[in-house]
């Protein structure tokens, strides 16, 4: 029987298409660390990769494997490895693939923790160049003979710059570079990085895929597009089998196994259940974001709104071409004579909180919180004004959110 191919249908019915205990519609939570075998020779065969099976909870677990299967379907990938957080997915991937003396190019418009991590890698002997990823020429100019990898985010947090995803993908293909795309801000429903030639796709599962703010997780998905046989950093022990999986195998072994940033089965279960409504949530969240931005853009107390769904956004046309919707995150600057703390204090429906991708709409004063540690000079270079407020839009009724903004601005 040919199974349906619709995005939500594939996610909702993913578990039952494989063998699930007792006919359960969801993969149960397998809360175990170790797996026993009657025959020690079978245990050895599993460890040696000669037959399928489970070895140790840090690397394999049936609940997590079921989630990885869902993610393969979402991203049209050939293999996925899950981690305890999105940052663990990024950090261990770079640790597994790069070595001292290697060089990578990164978007200069990065999530704050990712920026901090890359600076740390730079201090440990892996050179990092930051380039304006909205312009492929800037990325090309940063490539050196030692460059192994290019890393970009689809939409930047919090100023919503949209990377030149198609053009950078073509550049990486021409130069034989690994192309890593962080799809967290768009999610696989709004965009599949494989469509622009991504080698590896990163998702913070904590955000839109999980969606409910109740579980941490991250993932790296192999698209099958990169020629790992041409990559000099693959260790000999991981060069068995199809070359398309050499990279993700090394990420699993040198990253997940050796660093140990494992996703727990209970968190995996929460994320898998949450992922079933991804398309429904993202559609409503994007609709809410568009309406809120149009209100703010027309309000005299607001000096600037950053959202790819607005025609004045520098990458509006690019976002329309690439993404199903322009996303559910935006930021805006208040006019100089409007007090940011007074405004935020008047918000009622909108929650003053960090995180993004929750069902609830969340607001945070960026310069004073998540970008505070960077200092004023680095913030200025990234265009982070003291009055910048980031909004992660939830699934509430649209009019309630508009009324809340209007009351706070009034």
Buried (B, 14 or more C-beta within 10 A) or exposed (E): EEEEEEBBEBBBBBBEEEEBEEEEEBBBBBEEEEBEEEEEEEBEBBEEEEEEBBBEBBBBBBBBBBBBBBBBBBBBBBBBBBBBBBBBBBBBBBBBBBEEEBBBBBBBBBBBBBBEBBEEBBEEEBBBBBBBBBBBEBBBEBBEEEBBBBBBBBBBBBBBBBBBBBBBBBBBBEEEBBBBBBBBBBBBBBBBBBEBBBBBBBBBBBBBBBBBBBBBBBBBBBBBBBEBEEBEBBEEEBEEEEBBBBBBBBBBBBBBBEBEBBBBBEBBBBBBBBBBBBBEBBBBBBBBBBBBBBBBBEBEBBBBBBBBBBEEBEBBEBBEEBBBBBBBBBBBBBEEEBEBEEBBEBBEBBBEBEEBBBBBBBBBBBBEBBBBEBEEEEBEEBBBBBBBBBBBBBBBEBEEBBBBBEEBBE
